[in-house]
């Protein structure tokens, strides 16, 4: 094989690896969780707004239905409906 052919085979192999595995490594990873550990206890789906405030403390960002804890490790966002936790999104 000449140098040009070797280079093309190498590039083709590299392209196949990127195609096969490239989509498995997201740049921003986040996942939904049933529970998360706060500074004062465990927060889970179904907990009330008052319980979240008591166990997790002050939020970094807050709206009526969404509280973000960016200073926590890992950071997470809590979503509420009718003053109860319905979703916890943990970010890495």
Residue pairs with C-beta under 8 A, 6 or more apart in sequence:
1 9
28 91
29 91
29 92
30 89
30 90
30 91
30 92
31 89
31 90
32 87
32 88
32 89
32 90
33 76
33 88
33 89
33 90
34 44
34 45
34 88
35 42
35 43
35 44
35 45
35 88
36 42
36 43
36 44
36 76
36 88
36 90
37 43
38 52
38 55
38 56
38 57
38 69
38 72
39 55
39 56
39 57
39 72
40 54
40 55
40 56
40 57
41 54
41 55
42 55
43 51
43 52
43 55
43 56
43 78
43 85
43 88
44 85
44 88
45 85
45 86
45 87
45 88
46 84
46 85
47 55
47 84
47 85
48 83
48 84
48 85
49 80
49 83
49 84
52 67
52 78
52 85
56 67
56 69
56 72
56 78
59 67
59 68
59 69
60 68
60 69
60 70
60 71
60 75
61 67
61 68
61 70
62 68
64 80
65 79
65 80
65 81
66 77
66 78
66 79
66 80
67 77
67 78
67 80
68 75
68 76
68 77
68 78
69 75
69 76
69 77
69 78
74 90
74 91
74 92
75 90
75 91
76 88
76 89
76 90
76 91
77 88
77 89
77 91
78 85
78 87
78 88
79 85
79 86
79 87
79 88
79 89
80 86
